Amino acid sequence: MPDSRKYLRPEVTARIRRLELTARRVVEGFLSGMHRSPYFGQSIEFLQHRPYVAGDELRHIDWKVYARQDRLTIKQFEEETNLRLHLLVDCSGSMAYGEGDRNKFHYASSIAASLAYLALRQKDAAGLFTFDTEIRDSVPARSNQHQLNRVLNSLAASTTDGETQLPKVTRQVAAAIPRGGLIVVISDLLGIDSLTDGLRVLRSQGHDVALFHVLHDDEWDFEFTGATRFEGLESPTFLNCNPAALREGYLEALDGFMENVRRTCGRLKIDTMQVRTSDPLDAVLAKFLSARQRG
């Protein structure tokens, strides 16, 4: 069996616990705060009637009861508190870039493991899809005591290879899960021809969507020196060059790429975190939760 603990080492667990305390303080609790906000999606069920008292909001009066019985009553509701979190983690070839903790797939897996851990600690459901040109593995969203191990085992068993076809994958995911959950996509978005189509299908199916756009420092800064051979991770291409001659054009293209991601997600009302694999995980997640609460 793969060592699922590699994405949840004791020091990572400690950071997640500290993050949970931070989230409770900053956003009134990670998941309990989320459930109180309609931005995250919530369902409510009718609980009972009670007599109207001065100060109650008029919109909660049951006018049908008033018409029948000539008395004012208030409809009380019980919130449905179970969030369904679906994690989509890119395992295409480009995610193999980087060493150790700064490897893109390792970092993406650590984000996914942390979010699953937090959700399950709050008795909510978490599930996972890993993908490249199609869904490679899936763990249906559950909230039982064994679910974290299932998610971590899937991440640990994943290999990074191949190209990426986000629109195809998101159509498969949208068809496989019920509406009303939170879908978190974690990817470098490299080799994706139509980001808009890939994310729009999730929003059009009524899902709440967030994106972690993960890149390595080398991809952000392009600080290579000397004659360098660049090899494609998702295709058999290569380039021998002097990177200093390419840096200005590369950074300009990167700025355009990042801005396009932000613009696309803004139009689709998708929360976006653009992060480096060197960014501290707890700080990234705290910023994400705070942004979600602000809505």
C-alpha positions in Angstrom: 0.0 0.0 0.0 1.4 3.5 -0.8 2.5 5.6 2.1 -0.4 7.9 2.4 1.2 9.7 5.3 3.8 11.4 3.1 1.3 14.2 2.5 0.3 14.5 6.1 3.5 14.3 8.1 3.4 15.3 11.8 4.7 18.8 11.0 2.0 19.2 8.3 -0.6 18.0 10.7 0.5 20.6 13.2 0.3 23.3 10.6 -3.2 22.3 9.7 -4.3 22.3 13.3 -2.8 25.8 13.7 -4.6 26.8 10.5 -7.9 25.4 11.8 -7.6 27.7 14.9 -6.7 30.6 12.7 -9.6 29.9 10.4 -12.0 29.8 13.4 -10.8 33.1 14.7 -10.6 34.9 11.3 -13.8 33.6 9.6 -15.8 32.2 12.6 -14.8 28.7 11.9 -13.8 27.2 8.6 -16.9 25.2 7.8 -19.4 26.5 10.4 -18.7 30.0 9.1 -19.0 28.8 5.5 -22.4 27.2 6.2 -23.7 30.5 7.5 -22.8 32.2 4.3 -25.0 31.6 1.2 -22.0 32.2 -0.9 -20.9 28.7 -0.2 -24.3 27.3 -0.9 -26.6 26.0 1.8 -29.9 24.2 1.9 -32.5 24.8 4.6 -35.4 22.6 5.7 -38.6 23.8 7.4 -38.5 23.0 11.1 -41.6 24.5 12.8 -43.9 27.5 13.3 -43.7 29.9 16.3 -45.7 33.0 17.3 -44.6 36.3 15.8 -43.0 38.7 18.3 -42.1 42.4 17.8 -38.9 42.7 15.9 -39.2 39.5 13.8 -38.5 40.0 10.1 -41.7 40.3 8.1 -40.3 38.1 5.3 -40.5 35.1 7.7 -44.2 35.5 8.4 -46.3 32.6 7.1 -49.1 34.5 5.4 -51.0 31.3 4.5 -51.4 30.6 8.2 -52.4 34.2 8.8 -55.1 33.9 6.1 -56.5 30.7 7.6 -56.2 31.4 11.3 -56.0 35.2 11.5 -52.8 35.1 13.6 -49.2 35.9 12.8 -46.7 33.0 12.9 -43.0 32.8 11.9 -41.6 30.0 9.9 -38.4 28.5 11.4 -35.9 26.6 9.4 -33.1 24.2 10.1 -29.9 24.7 8.2 -28.5 21.7 6.3 -24.9 21.9 7.5 -23.1 19.2 5.4 -20.8 20.7 2.8 -19.6 18.4 0.0 -16.1 19.3 -1.0 -14.8 17.9 -4.3 -11.0 18.2 -5.0 -9.7 18.1 -8.6 -6.0 17.6 -8.7 -4.0 17.8 -11.9 -1.5 14.9 -12.3 -0.4 15.7 -15.9 3.2 15.6 -16.9 3.9 19.3 -16.2 3.0 18.8 -12.6 6.1 16.7 -12.2 8.4 19.8 -12.2 10.4 20.7 -9.1 12.2 18.8 -6.3 11.1 17.7 -2.9 8.4 19.8 -1.2 8.5 22.3 -4.1 7.5 19.7 -6.6 4.2 21.0 -8.1 2.3 17.8 -7.7 3.5 17.3 -4.1 2.4 20.9 -3.3 -0.9 20.4 -5.0 -1.4 17.2 -3.1 -0.6 18.9 0.2 -3.2 21.5 -0.5 -5.8 18.8 -1.3 -4.8 16.8 1.8 -5.1 19.9 4.0 -8.5 20.9 2.7 -9.8 17.3 3.0 -8.4 17.1 6.5 -10.2 20.3 7.5 -13.5 19.3 6.0 -13.5 15.9 7.6 -12.6 17.3 11.0 -15.7 19.4 10.7 -17.8 16.3 9.8 -18.3 17.4 6.2 -17.8 15.2 3.1 -14.7 15.3 1.0 -13.9 13.6 -2.3 -11.1 13.6 -4.9 -10.6 13.4 -8.6 -7.1 13.1 -10.1 -6.8 13.9 -13.8 -4.8 14.5 -16.9 -6.5 13.9 -20.3 -9.2 12.2 -18.3 -10.1 11.2 -14.7 -7.4 8.9 -13.5 -8.8 8.1 -10.1 -11.8 9.2 -8.0 -12.8 9.0 -4.4 -16.6 9.8 -4.0 -17.2 12.4 -1.3 -17.9 10.9 2.1 -17.6 12.0 5.7 -16.8 8.7 7.5 -13.7 8.0 9.6 -11.9 6.2 6.8 -12.3 8.9 4.1 -9.1 10.8 4.8 -7.1 7.6 4.2 -8.9 7.0 0.9 -8.1 10.5 -0.3 -4.4 10.3 0.8 -4.0 6.8 -0.6 -5.2 8.0 -4.0 -2.9 11.0 -4.0 0.1 8.8 -3.0 -0.6 6.3 -5.7 -0.9 8.9 -8.5 1.8 9.4 -11.1 2.4 12.5 -13.2 2.3 11.9 -16.9 0.6 13.0 -20.1 -1.2 16.1 -21.3 -4.2 17.9 -19.8 -7.7 18.2 -21.2 -9.6 20.2 -18.6 -12.9 20.7 -20.5 -13.3 17.0 -21.0 -12.5 16.2 -17.4 -14.8 18.9 -16.0 -17.7 17.6 -18.1 -17.1 14.1 -16.6 -16.9 15.5 -13.1 -20.0 17.7 -13.5 -22.0 14.6 -14.6 -20.7 12.5 -11.7 -21.5 14.7 -8.7 -24.7 16.3 -7.3 -25.1 20.0 -7.6 -24.5 22.3 -4.6 -21.0 21.3 -3.6 -17.7 23.2 -3.6 -15.3 22.1 -6.3 -11.6 23.1 -5.8 -9.4 22.7 -8.9 -5.7 22.5 -8.2 -3.5 22.8 -11.3 -0.7 24.6 -13.1 -3.1 25.1 -16.0 -0.2 24.5 -18.5 -1.2 22.9 -21.8 -4.9 23.8 -21.3 -6.3 25.2 -24.5 -9.6 26.4 -23.2 -9.6 27.4 -19.5 -12.9 29.2 -19.9 -14.7 26.1 -21.3 -13.2 23.9 -18.7 -14.4 26.0 -15.8 -17.7 27.3 -17.3 -19.1 23.8 -17.4 -18.8 23.4 -13.7 -20.4 26.8 -13.0 -23.2 26.1 -15.5 -24.1 23.0 -13.6 -24.7 25.0 -10.4 -21.4 24.2 -8.7 -19.4 26.6 -6.5 -15.8 26.6 -7.8 -12.5 27.7 -6.5 -9.1 27.5 -8.2 -5.5 27.0 -6.9 -3.2 28.0 -9.7 0.2 26.4 -8.8 3.5 27.3 -10.4 7.1 26.7 -9.4 9.5 29.6 -8.6 11.4 28.8 -11.8 8.2 29.3 -13.8 7.4 32.6 -12.0 10.9 34.1 -12.2 12.8 32.3 -15.1 16.2 32.9 -13.4 18.1 30.4 -15.5 21.7 31.2 -16.5 24.1 29.8 -19.0 23.3 27.5 -22.0 20.2 25.5 -21.0 18.2 22.7 -22.5 14.5 22.9 -21.8 12.5 19.7 -22.3 8.7 19.4 -22.6 7.0 17.5 -19.8 3.8 16.9 -21.7 5.4 16.5 -25.2 8.7 15.2 -26.7 9.9 18.7 -27.5 13.1 20.5 -26.4 14.8 23.8 -26.8 18.6 24.6 -26.5 19.0 28.3 -25.8 20.5 31.1 -23.7 17.7 31.8 -21.2 18.8 35.4 -20.5 17.9 36.2 -24.1 14.4 34.8 -23.6 13.6 36.1 -20.1 12.0 39.4 -20.9 9.7 37.9 -23.5 8.9 34.9 -21.2 7.9 37.1 -18.3 5.8 39.3 -20.5 4.0 36.2 -21.8 3.6 34.9 -18.2 2.0 38.1 -17.1 -0.5 37.8 -19.9 -1.2 34.2 -19.0 -1.7 35.0 -15.4 -3.9 38.0 -16.1 -6.1 35.8 -18.5 -6.6 33.3 -15.7 -7.7 36.0 -13.3 -10.0 37.6 -15.9 -11.6 34.3 -16.8 -12.2 33.4 -13.2 -13.5 36.8 -12.4 -16.1 36.6 -15.2 -17.2 33.1 -13.9 -17.2 34.2 -10.2 -14.5 31.7 -9.3 -12.2 32.4 -6.4 -8.6 32.2 -7.5 -5.3 31.7 -5.6 -2.2 32.0 -7.8 0.6 30.5 -5.7 4.2 29.5 -5.7 5.3 26.1 -4.5 7.6 28.0 -2.1 4.6 29.7 -0.4 3.9 28.5 3.1 0.9 26.2 3.0 -0.8 27.4 6.1 -0.6 31.0 4.9 -2.0 30.1 1.5 -4.9 28.3 3.0 -5.6 31.0 5.6 -5.7 33.6 2.8 -8.0 31.3 0.8 -10.5 30.8 3.7 -10.5 34.5 4.5 -11.2 35.4 0.9 -14.0 32.9 0.8 -15.7 34.3 3.9 -15.6 37.8 2.5 -17.3 36.5 -0.6 
